C-alpha cells in the first residue's frame, strides 16, 4: 500500500489516549434512575408522535365494517376513538411543559395510551360480535397492524405495550369466545378456536419482538449515557476508550492502534501502522467515510459513524467510529484520534428485528388471507409491498413489484390517473374512493372499488399510501 516505502514504527499514543485507571472513572457513571428517566422521555415522545395514526386506522375500519355492523353504532364508536385520541393529543401538549419531570410525564402518557387502547377494545368487541364470520379476519388484521405498530411507538415502555396490546387483542379474543360458545351471533366453534389460537400466537410473537426491542433500546441508551459521561470527563476521547483505540496523521495513515486491531482487522498493530486507514473500508462506504473523516481533519468531531471495514482476509466488520482532531502545541490539526467499536452483532440483530417486523409470517398470512387486494406505496408513488392477490393480478411477485411505479405496470395514461388520486389522498389526508371497470385474467369485466388512505411510517416522517381494492361487481349489479 505504500509503494515500497518503509513503514514508520509505531508511534506512542498521545496523553489523551493514555490508559485510564478504574479510580479515574468514578465520575463517568450514571444511575438506574437516569436510564428510567431517559426511557420515559423516549416513551412520551414516541407515543405522542404515533397517536395521529389511530383516526386513520379508525376510518379504514369504518369503510370496511360500517355497512355490516350499522352506521349509528359504528359512528358512535368512531366518535369515542376520536375523543380518546384528542385527549391523548391534549396530554401530549401538556407534557411539553413538564420536560423536567419525565417519570411523572410517563404516567400521564401511559394513561393516554391505555385510553386509546380502550377505545379500540370497544371497537374490537363491537365489530367482533357483529361482523359476519367471513370478515372477522379483516378485523384481526387491523388489530394486528395496530399492535405491530405499537412495538415501535411504545418500544420504550413495557407496561404501555402490554396494556395496549392486551386490550386490543383481548377484545377479539373475548368476542371470538362468546360467539364460539353461542352466546351472541354464533359462529362455527372451529373458526372461533382458530381465531383464539391466532390471537394468542400473535400476542406471544409481538411480546417477544417488543421485549427484545425494548432491551435493545435500553442497552443502547446505557451505552449512550456511558459515552456521554466519558465525554464530559475526557474531552480528548469521543465515546469510551474500550474496543479499538487509534490515531492517524493528517494523511489518514494509522500511527497508533491498540491490541484490539488483531480482533477487528485480523492483523497486529505493527502490520497496520503506516497504512492508509480507509484502505480497510469497503468500496460502497468509501465516499461517506472520506467525507466524514475529512471533516475531522478539518477540525470537526465525529460521533457514532457506522461503516463497514474489511479484515485482512476480506471479511466485513460493521464498525462504529468516533473521532476528534489531534492538535499540536500550536493548535494546528496534525491528525485524528478516536475509538471504533465492532457493532456487527448489533447491526445483524437490528436488521433481523426489522425483517421480523416487516415480514412477520402471521401478519402476512392474515393480509394474504383476505379476498381484497392490498398494496402499499411511498409518497413518491413507488410500491413498497402488497398481498398475494394483488401481486397475482399483476402477474408479478411482491419482490418484483417493490420499487416500481404505476407507470411501470399499466402505462402512462392510467398511471397518471392513479397518481392523481395518490396526490389527492396525500394532500388532503382524507380517504380517496373511486370505482373502475377492469378486465381480469379470465377476460371478465369486473367493477373494482379502490380506497386509498394516507399513513405515516412509524419510524420516520415519510408519508405513504395504503390501498384496498375490492371487487364490487355483484353488489353493483344486484
N, C-alpha and C positions, 0 to 999 in steps of 0.2 A: 504493500500500500504506500510505501514511502520512496519508491523508485530507487532503491539501493541505498538510501540514506541510512546512516546509523541511528538507531533509536536512542533517544535520550534515556538516561537512567531514571528510575522512579524519583519523583520529587516529593519531599515530605509535605504533608498537608499543612495548611496554614493554621494559625492558632484557633481560628473559628471552627476547624474540623477536629480539634484535639479531643481525645476521649473524655467523656463526661462521667463523673462518678455518680453512684446511686444517691449519695447525700446531696449532690447539687440538683437533683431532680425534684426535690421536695416541693418547690414552687410550681412545677409543671404538672399539676394534677387537677382532678375535677371530682365532684361528688356525685353520688347516685341521684341526689335531688336535682342537680344540674341536668342530667340526662333526662329525667322525667319532665322537667320544665321545657326542654327543647323538643321532646316528643309531643308535649301538649301543644306547644306553639305550632308544630307541623300539622297536628291533627286539626286545630282550629282553622288554619289556613286552607288545608286541602278540603275539609268537609264543607267549608263555606263556598269555595270555588266550584264544588261539584253539585251543589243543590239546584242550580238552574236547569239541569237536565231532567229533573223529575216532572215538571209540567209537560215537557216534550214527550216523555215516555207515557204520561197520562193521556195525552192527545192521541197517541198511537193506540192505546187501549180503547179509548172512546171510538175511534174509527173502526176498530176491529170488532168490538163487542156491543156497541150501543143498540144496534138493531136486534141483537139476540137476547139481550138482558132487559131492555126497556130504557127509553130516553130519560124518563124522570129520575129513576134511581141512579142511572149512570152519571147524569149531570150533577146530582146531589153529591155523589162520591167525588167527582172531579172538583167540585167546589171545596170539599173538605181537603183534598190534596193541595189545591192552590192556596188555601188558607194556611195549611201547615207549612207549605214552602215559604209563604210570605212571612210567617212568624220566624222561621229559621233564618231568612234573609235579614229580618229585623234584628235578630240576635247577633248576626254577623256584624252589622253596623255598630251595635253596642259594644261588641268585643274589640273593635278597633280602638276604643278608648280605654281598654283595660290590658294593654300590651305588657304592663309591668306585673300582671298577676296571671301568669299562664295557667297555673293549676286551677284557679277559680274559673277562668275562661273555659277551660277544658270541660268543667261540669256543665256549664251552660250550653256549650256546643254539643255535648253528649245528649242532653235533654232535647235539643233541637233535632238531632239525627234520629232519635227514637220517636219523636213526634211525627216526623215524615214517614218513618217506618210503620207507625201505627196506621197512618192514612193508607199506605199501601196494603197493610194487613187487612184493613176493612175492605179494600177493593178486591183482595185475594179471596176473601170469604164471599163477597157479593157475586163476583164472576165465577168463582169455583163452584158455588152451589147452584148456579142458574144456567151456565153455559151447556150447550149440547155436548155429549161425550166426545164427539169427533173434533171439537175445537178447544178442549181443555189443554191440550198440548201446547197451543199457542200461548195461553196464559202462563204456562210453566216456562216457556221460552222467555217471555217478558220478565218474569220474576228472576229467572236465572241470569238474564243480562244485567238486571239491576244489582244482583248480588256480586256478579263478576266485576262490575264497575266499582262496587264498594271495596273490593280488595285493593284498589288504588286510592280512592278518595278517603277511605277510612283505614289506610295501612298503618297509621301511627297509633291507633287505639284499638286494642283487642276488644274491650267491653263494647265499644260502639259497633264494631263489625259484628260481633256475635249477637248482640241485641237486635241490630237491624236485620241481619240475615235470618235469624230465628223467627222474627215476626213475619217476614215476607214468605219464607218457605213454609213456616208453620201454618200460615193461613191456607196454603194449598194442601198441605198435609191433612189438616183438620177437615177441610171441605171434601177431600177425596175419601177420608174415612167415614164421614157422615153419609155421603152418597153411596159408598160401598155397603154400609150397614142398612141402607134402605130407608133411613130416617127422613130424607129430603131429596127429591128429584133423583131417584135411584139410578145408578149405572151398574154395568157389569162388575161384579166383585173382582174378577181377574184384572180388569182395567184399573180399578181402584187400587188393588195391591201393587200393580205395576207403577202407578203414579207415586204411591207412597215410597216404593223402593227407589225410584229415580230421585225423588226429593231428598231422601236420606243420603243416597250415594253422592249426589251433587253437593249437599251441605258439607259432608265429610271432606270431599276433594277441595272445595273452596276454603274450608277451615285450615287444611294443611297448607294450601298456597298462601293464605293470609298470614299464617303463623311464621312461615319461612320468610315472607317479605317483611313482616314486622321485625323479625330477628335481624334480618339483613340491614334494615334501616337503622335499628338500634345500634348494631355493630358499627355501621358507617358513621353514625353520629358520635359514637365513642371515639372513633379514630379521629374525626374532625376536631373534637374537643381536645384530644391529646395533642394534636398538631398545633392547635391554636395556643394552648398553654405553652408548648415548646417554643413557638414563635415569639411569644411575649418575653420569655426568659433568654432566648438565644437568637438575636437578630441576625447572626451570621448563618443560621440554618433555617430553611423553609421545610416544614414537616419534621418528623422525628429523625434522629441520627441512626435508626436501625436500618436494616437492609443495605443496599448499595450506597456507599458514600464516595463521591467522585469530585474531581476538578478537571477543567480543560483550560487551555490557553486561549488567546484571542484568535487563533486559527482553528479552534474547535478540536484540538488534539488532546487525548487523555494525558494528564500529567500526574494524576493520582487516582487509584481505586483501592478500596479495601478488599478483604478476602471474599466478600460476597460475590465478586466478579466471577469467581470459579463456579458458583452455583447458577448464576444467571446466564453467563455467556459461555460456560464450559471451557474457560481459559484462565490462566493465572493473571494477576495484575501486571506482572513483569512482561507478559506476552502482549498485553493490550496497550500499555503505556506507549505513547508516541503515535498510535493510530488515530485517524480521524474518528471521532465518536459516532458520527452519523453514518459511517460505513456499515454499522451494525443494523441500521434501520431498514425495514422492508421498503421496497420501491413505492408502494402505494401510500406510504406515510412520509416520504422524503420532503415533499413540498411543505406540508404543515409543520414538520419538525424543523426545517430550516427557518421557516417564518417565526416559530415560537422561540427557538434558541437564538436566532438573530436579534430578537428584541432584548433578550437578556444581555447579550454582548453590547447592546446599545444603552444599557442601564436600567432596564425594566426587570421586574421579578416574574417568576413563572411558578404557578401553583397547580398541582394535580393535572398535569398534561399527560393524557393517556396516548400511548403509541404502541407499535409492535416492533421489536428488535429481534434479530436472529442470533442464535448461538453460533459458535464456530462450525458446528456440524449442520447448520441450516434450519434448526428447529425454531419456530416462532415463540416469542415470550411477550406477553402483554405487560407493559411496564407503565408505572405512573411516576412521572418526573416532577420534581420541584427544584427550583434553582434561584440563586441570587447572583448579581455581578460580583466578581472578585476584583477588588481595587488595590492599588499600591498606596504607598505613603502619601503621594500627592493627590490621591482621589481618582486617578485615571483607571479606567476599566482595563484589566490585563487578562481577563478570562471569566470563568463562571465556576460556581461550586454548588453542590446540592446533594439530593438523595434520589434514589429510584427504588420503587417497591414493585416486586413481582406480583401483579394482580391477575395473573392468568386464571386462577381458580375463581376469583370474584367475577371476572368477565364471563367466563363459561357458565357460572351459576346464574348470572343476570340474564344471559341470552337464553338459557334453558327455562328460566322462570317466565320470560317474555313469550317464549314459544308455547309453554303450557297455557298461559293466559290467553294467547291468540288462537290456539288450535286445541283447546280442551275438547277431548273426544266426546264428552257428554253433551256439552253445549252444541257442538257441531251436529251431533246426531239429532238433537231436538230441532235445530234450524232446518236440517235436511229432511226432517220428517213431515214438515208442513206441505200442504198442497200448493201454497202460494210460492211465487218466485221472489227471492230476496237478493238485493245487491247493495254494496256499499261503495261510495265514491269519496274522493277527497274534494277539496274546494276547487281544484283545477279541472274536475271532471274525469280524473283518472280512476279506474276501477281499483278498489283495494280488496275486494272479496265478494263472494256470492254463495248461494246454496247450490246443491246439485241440480235442482230443477232448472234454475236459470242458466247454469253452465251447459246443461244438456240441450236446452232450447237453442243456444248459440253455437252448439257443436264444438265446444272447447272445454278444456279443463279449467278449474279455478286458477291454477298456477299460470296458465297461458293468458288468462283474462287480466290478471293483476298488472297494472301499469298502462293498459290500453285505454283509449277513449272511444266514445260512441262513433266517431268518425272512422276509426279503425275497423269498426264492426258493421255499420249499417250505411255508410256513405255520408257525404257532406250534407245533403238536403235534410234527411231525417235527423242526423246528428245535430244540426243547427236548431231544429225544433226541440229536441231533448235538452240541449244546452240552455235554451231559453227558459224552460221550466226549472232547470237546475238553478239558474241565476235568480229566478223569481223566488224560489224557496230560500236560497242563501241570503237574499237581501231583505226579505220580509219576515223571516223566522216563523212563517206560518206554513202548515202543510199545503202542498200543491197537489191537486187531484185532477186527473184527466182520463178520458177513455179514448181508445183507438182500436180500429179493426186490423187484425194481423192474420197471416196465413201460417198455420202451424206446420210441423214436419210431415203431417199426413195430408196436407193440402186443404185442410178445412179452414174456413173463415171463422175466426174467434174474436170476441169482443173482450178486450183487456181493460181493467180499471187499475191505474197506477197511482200510488200515493207516494210523494217524496217529502221527507221530513228532514230538517237540518238537525245536526247534533254536533257537540264539541268533544273532541278527543279528551279523555281524562288525563292524559299525560302531557298535553300541550294546549296551546290556544288555537290550534288549527281547527277549522270547521270542516264538516263532512256531510254527506247525504246518505240517508237510509231510504231505500226504495222497496216498496212492496207491490208486487204485480199479481192481480187476481183475475182469473177467468170468470166473467160475469155473463157469459153468453146466455145460459139458461135463464138466469134471473131477468135479463132484459127481454127475452122472448116470451116469458111467462105472462 
